[in-house]
Each structure stands twice: as structure tokens, then as C-alpha cells.
Amino acid sequence: MNQLFRLPQIGEAAPIAEPSADFRVPFAQSGAFVCKFIIGEPSDQAVCCGAPVADGKSWCAYHRRVVFEPTRPGRIR
């Protein structure tokens, strides 16, 4: 039996502040539970964001918005 239902419309997301530069660490020294988003150009001296992340995530909430395009209404797959 097929049922038709409407998905809630997704509006503009609440703004998220960019993490402080105080969190930044060299990529080679970044450990678990820190944002791995590389600031600037990737190189052997790369610096990553270093902000705390939720369990199992690679990027903080701010950089996840940079990396992933948010879903727009009418674009259901």
C-alpha cells in the first residue's frame, strides 16, 4: 500500500560561529575527537581546525556546513 505524505520544509539553518583559532593544531598532531578540516593549503605543514567534534565525526559543525551542501526543499532523492 503506497501512502503519500509531505516532508517538512527545510528552511535556513541557524548560523554557527567559526571555531577559535586557539584550537588549531598541526594535522600530524591532531588526535581523536578534533576537527580535521585543513586551514589554508594542504602541505606537509598543514594545520587543521582542531575544534572539538561529536563522537565519530571528522569535522566540527561549522566545517561540516562548509563540506556538505545542505538539503534544499524540492530536492528529494
C-alpha positions in Angstrom: 0.0 0.0 0.0 1.5 3.3 -1.1 0.9 6.3 1.1 1.6 9.9 0.1 2.9 12.2 2.8 4.7 15.5 2.9 8.2 16.0 4.2 8.7 19.1 6.4 10.2 22.0 4.5 13.8 22.8 5.4 14.4 26.5 6.0 17.5 28.4 6.6 19.7 26.8 9.2 20.8 28.7 12.3 24.2 30.3 11.9 27.1 28.6 13.6 30.2 30.6 14.7 33.6 29.8 13.3 35.8 28.0 15.8 38.5 30.0 17.5 42.0 29.9 16.1 43.2 28.8 19.5 42.1 25.3 18.7 44.3 24.9 15.6 46.9 22.2 15.6 49.3 20.7 13.1 47.5 18.0 11.2 50.1 15.4 12.1 49.5 16.1 15.8 45.7 16.1 15.6 44.2 13.3 17.7 40.7 11.8 18.0 37.7 13.9 18.6 39.1 17.1 16.9 38.1 18.7 13.6 40.3 17.6 10.8 39.4 20.4 8.4 42.6 21.7 6.9 43.0 25.5 7.2 44.7 27.0 4.1 46.5 24.9 1.5 47.3 21.3 2.2 51.0 20.6 2.6 53.4 18.7 4.8 53.0 21.5 7.3 49.2 21.5 7.2 47.2 23.0 10.1 43.7 21.7 11.0 40.9 23.3 12.8 41.2 21.3 16.0 37.8 22.2 17.4 36.1 19.5 19.5 33.7 17.3 17.4 30.9 14.9 18.2 31.8 11.2 18.5 32.6 9.7 15.2 32.7 12.9 13.2 35.6 14.2 11.1 34.7 17.9 11.2 33.1 20.3 13.6 29.6 21.6 13.0 30.9 24.8 11.3 33.2 22.9 8.8 30.6 20.2 8.1 28.5 23.1 6.7 31.4 24.1 4.5 32.0 20.5 3.3 28.4 19.3 2.8 25.7 21.1 0.8 22.5 21.4 2.9 19.4 19.8 1.5 17.1 22.3 -0.3 13.3 22.0 -0.5 12.2 20.2 -3.6 15.4 18.3 -4.0 14.4 14.9 -2.7 16.2 11.8 -4.0 
